[in-house]
């Protein structure tokens, strides 16, 4: 996929568009951003599950997800694990290992 010539507003999926997020506040009050393999996504709540991230990014849940931490280390993210979107986290699909 080539996203270089596409403006970010056209390639950023919006998620969490319910009337409220359980806090009683209207959506759009803040935008939280996260990146998955070079594609930027916006979310209107400060938390999201690993499964929601995989669904948005088109990553099969059985493949898994890893988070790239600010110090360069990585950690696995389970589908039901809640992720805090502050500061801007980065993710990528878990690599597949093949024998031979």
PAZA-34250 format. One record per residue: x negated, y negated, z negated of N, C-alpha, C in turn; residue number from 1. Coordinates in Angstrom, 1 decimal, decimal comma. Each point is the difference from the previous one (the first is absolute). Layout:
% residues N
{node {X Y Z} {X Y Z} {X Y Z} NUM}
...
END
This chain:
% residues 100
{node {-0,8 1,2 0,0} {0,8 -1,2 0,0} {-0,9 -1,2 0,0} 1}
{node {0,4 -1,0 0,8} {-0,8 -1,2 0,1} {0,9 -1,1 -0,6} 2}
{node {-0,4 -0,6 -1,2} {0,8 -1,0 -0,6} {-0,7 -1,4 0,1} 3}
{node {-1,1 0,0 0,7} {-0,8 -1,3 0,1} {0,7 -1,1 0,6} 4}
{node {0,8 0,2 1,0} {0,6 -1,2 0,7} {1,4 -0,2 -0,6} 5}
{node {0,5 0,8 -0,9} {1,3 -0,2 -0,5} {0,0 -0,8 -1,3} 6}
{node {0,8 -1,1 0,0} {0,1 -0,8 -1,2} {0,4 0,8 -1,2} 7}
{node {-0,6 -0,3 -1,2} {0,3 0,8 -1,2} {1,5 0,0 -0,3} 8}
{node {0,7 -1,1 0,2} {1,5 -0,1 -0,3} {0,8 1,1 0,8} 9}
{node {-0,5 0,4 1,2} {0,7 0,9 0,8} {-0,3 1,5 -0,3} 10}
{node {-1,1 0,2 -0,7} {-0,4 1,4 -0,3} {0,0 0,3 -1,5} 11}
{node {0,6 -0,8 -0,8} {0,0 0,2 -1,4} {1,4 0,4 -0,4} 12}
{node {0,2 1,3 -0,4} {1,4 0,5 -0,4} {0,3 -0,7 -1,3} 13}
{node {1,3 -0,3 -0,2} {0,5 -0,5 -1,3} {0,7 1,1 -0,7} 14}
{node {-0,3 0,2 -1,3} {0,6 1,0 -0,7} {0,6 -0,6 -1,3} 15}
{node {0,8 0,8 -0,7} {0,6 -0,5 -1,2} {1,0 -1,1 0,2} 16}
{node {0,8 0,0 1,0} {0,9 -1,1 0,3} {1,3 0,1 -0,7} 17}
{node {0,1 0,7 -1,1} {1,3 0,1 -0,8} {0,2 -1,4 -0,6} 18}
{node {1,3 -0,2 -0,5} {0,3 -1,3 -0,5} {-0,9 -0,3 -1,2} 19}
{node {-0,3 0,9 -0,9} {-0,9 -0,2 -1,1} {-0,9 1,2 -0,1} 20}
{node {-1,0 -0,1 -0,8} {-0,9 1,1 -0,2} {0,1 0,5 -1,5} 21}
{node {1,1 -0,3 -0,6} {0,2 0,5 -1,4} {-0,4 -1,1 -1,0} 22}
{node {-0,6 -1,1 0,5} {-0,3 -1,1 -1,0} {1,0 -1,1 0,1} 23}
{node {1,0 0,1 0,9} {1,0 -1,0 0,2} {-0,5 -1,2 0,8} 24}
{node {-1,2 0,1 0,6} {-0,5 -1,1 0,8} {0,3 0,4 1,5} 25}
{node {0,2 -1,0 0,8} {0,3 0,1 1,4} {-1,3 0,4 0,7} 26}
{node {0,1 0,8 1,1} {-1,2 0,3 0,8} {-0,5 -1,3 0,7} 27}
{node {-1,3 0,0 0,3} {-0,6 -1,1 0,7} {-0,7 -0,9 -1,0} 28}
{node {0,1 0,2 -1,3} {-0,6 -0,9 -0,9} {-1,5 0,1 0,0} 29}
{node {-0,5 1,2 0,4} {-1,4 0,2 0,1} {-0,2 1,1 1,0} 30}
{node {-1,1 0,0 0,7} {-0,4 1,1 0,9} {-1,2 0,6 -0,4} 31}
{node {0,0 1,3 -0,2} {-1,2 0,8 -0,3} {-0,5 0,7 1,2} 32}
{node {-1,2 0,0 0,2} {-0,6 0,5 1,3} {-0,9 1,2 -0,4} 33}
{node {0,0 1,0 0,9} {-0,9 1,1 -0,1} {-0,4 0,5 1,4} 34}
{node {-1,1 0,6 0,1} {-0,5 0,4 1,3} {-0,2 1,5 0,1} 35}
{node {0,4 0,6 1,1} {-0,2 1,5 0,2} {-0,7 0,1 1,3} 36}
{node {-1,2 0,5 0,0} {-0,8 0,3 1,2} {0,0 -1,2 1,0} 37}
{node {-0,2 -1,2 -0,5} {-0,1 -1,2 0,8} {1,4 -0,7 0,3} 38}
{node {1,1 0,6 -0,3} {1,3 -0,6 0,2} {0,5 -0,6 -1,3} 39}
{node {0,4 -1,3 0,0} {0,5 -0,7 -1,1} {1,5 0,2 -0,2} 40}
{node {0,4 0,3 -1,2} {1,4 0,1 -0,3} {0,4 -1,0 -1,1} 41}
{node {1,2 -0,5 0,0} {0,5 -0,9 -1,0} {1,1 0,7 -0,8} 42}
{node {0,1 -0,3 -1,3} {1,0 0,6 -0,9} {0,4 -1,1 -1,0} 43}
{node {1,3 0,0 -0,3} {0,4 -1,1 -0,9} {0,1 0,3 -1,5} 44}
{node {-0,6 1,1 -0,3} {-0,1 0,4 -1,4} {-1,5 0,3 -0,3} 45}
{node {-0,4 -0,2 -1,3} {-1,4 0,2 -0,3} {-0,4 1,5 -0,1} 46}
{node {1,0 0,9 0,0} {-0,3 1,4 -0,1} {0,6 0,8 1,2} 47}
{node {-0,6 1,1 0,4} {0,5 0,9 1,0} {-0,6 1,4 -0,3} 48}
{node {0,7 1,0 0,5} {-0,5 1,4 -0,2} {-0,9 0,4 1,1} 49}
{node {-0,8 0,9 -0,2} {-0,9 0,6 1,0} {0,8 0,5 1,2} 50}
{node {1,2 0,7 -0,3} {0,8 0,5 1,0} {0,6 -1,0 0,9} 51}
{node {0,4 -1,2 -0,6} {0,5 -1,1 0,8} {-1,1 -0,5 1,0} 52}
{node {-1,2 -0,1 -0,5} {-1,1 -0,5 0,8} {-0,3 1,0 1,2} 53}
{node {0,0 1,3 -0,3} {-0,2 1,0 1,0} {1,1 -0,1 1,1} 54}
{node {1,3 -0,1 -0,5} {1,1 -0,1 0,9} {-0,1 -1,2 1,0} 55}
{node {-0,4 -1,2 -0,6} {-0,1 -1,2 0,8} {-1,2 0,1 1,0} 56}
{node {-1,1 0,6 -0,4} {-1,1 0,1 0,8} {0,0 1,2 1,0} 57}
{node {1,1 0,9 -0,1} {0,1 1,1 0,9} {-1,0 1,1 -0,4} 58}
{node {-0,3 0,1 -1,2} {-1,0 1,1 -0,5} {0,9 1,1 -0,6} 59}
{node {-0,2 1,2 0,5} {0,8 1,1 -0,6} {-0,4 0,2 -1,4} 60}
{node {1,1 0,2 -0,8} {-0,3 0,1 -1,5} {-0,9 1,2 -0,3} 61}
{node {0,1 1,1 0,8} {-0,9 1,1 -0,3} {-1,5 -0,3 0,2} 62}
{node {-0,3 -1,0 0,8} {-1,3 -0,4 0,3} {-0,6 -0,8 -1,2} 63}
{node {0,8 -0,8 -0,6} {-0,5 -0,7 -1,2} {-0,5 -1,4 0,3} 64}
{node {-0,4 -0,7 -1,1} {-0,4 -1,4 0,1} {-1,1 -0,3 -1,0} 65}
{node {-0,9 -0,8 0,4} {-1,1 -0,4 -1,0} {0,0 -1,5 0,0} 66}
{node {-0,3 -0,5 -1,2} {-0,2 -1,4 -0,2} {-1,4 -0,4 0,0} 67}
{node {-0,4 -1,1 0,7} {-1,4 -0,5 -0,1} {0,0 -1,0 -1,1} 68}
{node {-0,8 0,3 -1,0} {-0,1 -0,9 -1,2} {-0,9 -1,2 0,3} 69}
{node {0,2 -1,1 -0,7} {-0,9 -1,2 0,2} {-1,5 0,3 0,0} 70}
{node {-0,4 1,0 -0,8} {-1,4 0,3 -0,2} {-0,5 1,0 1,1} 71}
{node {0,9 0,3 1,0} {-0,4 0,9 1,1} {0,3 1,5 -0,3} 72}
{node {0,3 0,3 -1,2} {0,4 1,4 -0,3} {1,4 0,3 0,6} 73}
{node {0,4 1,3 0,0} {1,3 0,3 0,5} {0,7 0,8 -1,1} 74}
{node {1,3 0,0 0,1} {0,8 0,9 -0,9} {1,3 0,5 0,7} 75}
{node {0,4 1,2 -0,3} {1,2 0,5 0,6} {1,2 -0,6 -0,5} 76}
{node {1,0 -0,2 0,9} {1,3 -0,6 -0,4} {1,1 1,1 0,3} 77}
{node {0,7 0,4 -1,1} {1,1 1,0 0,2} {1,2 -0,7 0,5} 78}
{node {0,9 0,7 0,7} {1,2 -0,5 0,6} {0,9 -0,7 -1,1} 79}
{node {0,0 0,5 -1,2} {0,9 -0,6 -1,0} {-0,8 -0,9 -0,9} 80}
{node {-1,2 -0,3 0,3} {-0,8 -0,9 -0,8} {0,3 -1,4 0,3} 81}
{node {0,2 -0,9 -1,0} {0,2 -1,4 0,2} {-1,3 -0,7 0,2} 82}
{node {0,0 -0,9 1,0} {-1,2 -0,8 0,3} {0,3 -1,5 -0,3} 83}
{node {-0,9 -0,7 -0,6} {0,1 -1,4 -0,2} {-0,6 -0,7 1,2} 84}
{node {0,7 -1,0 0,6} {-0,5 -0,6 1,2} {-0,7 -1,3 -0,3} 85}
{node {-0,6 -0,2 -1,2} {-0,8 -1,2 -0,3} {-1,3 0,5 -0,6} 86}
{node {-1,1 -0,4 0,5} {-0,3 -0,7 1,2} {0,2 0,9 1,2} 87}
{node {-0,1 -0,6 1,2} {0,3 0,7 1,3} {-0,7 1,4 0,1} 88}
{node {0,7 1,1 -0,2} {-0,6 1,3 0,1} {-0,2 0,5 1,5} 89}
{node {-0,9 0,8 0,2} {-0,2 0,6 1,3} {0,1 1,5 -0,1} 90}
{node {0,6 0,7 1,0} {0,2 1,4 0,0} {-0,4 0,6 1,3} 91}
{node {-0,2 1,3 0,0} {-0,2 0,7 1,3} {0,5 1,5 -0,2} 92}
{node {0,3 0,6 1,1} {0,4 1,4 -0,2} {-1,1 0,9 -0,5} 93}
{node {0,3 1,0 -0,7} {-1,0 0,9 -0,5} {-0,6 0,7 1,1} 94}
{node {-1,4 0,1 0,1} {-0,6 0,7 1,1} {0,3 1,5 0,0} 95}
{node {0,1 0,6 1,2} {0,2 1,4 0,1} {-1,4 0,6 0,3} 96}
{node {-0,2 1,1 -0,7} {-1,3 0,7 0,2} {0,2 1,3 0,8} 97}
{node {-0,8 0,2 1,0} {0,1 1,2 0,8} {-1,3 0,8 -0,1} 98}
{node {0,2 1,3 0,0} {-1,2 0,8 0,0} {-0,4 0,3 1,4} 99}
{node {-1,3 0,2 0,1} {-0,6 0,4 1,3} {-0,6 -1,0 0,7} 100}
END
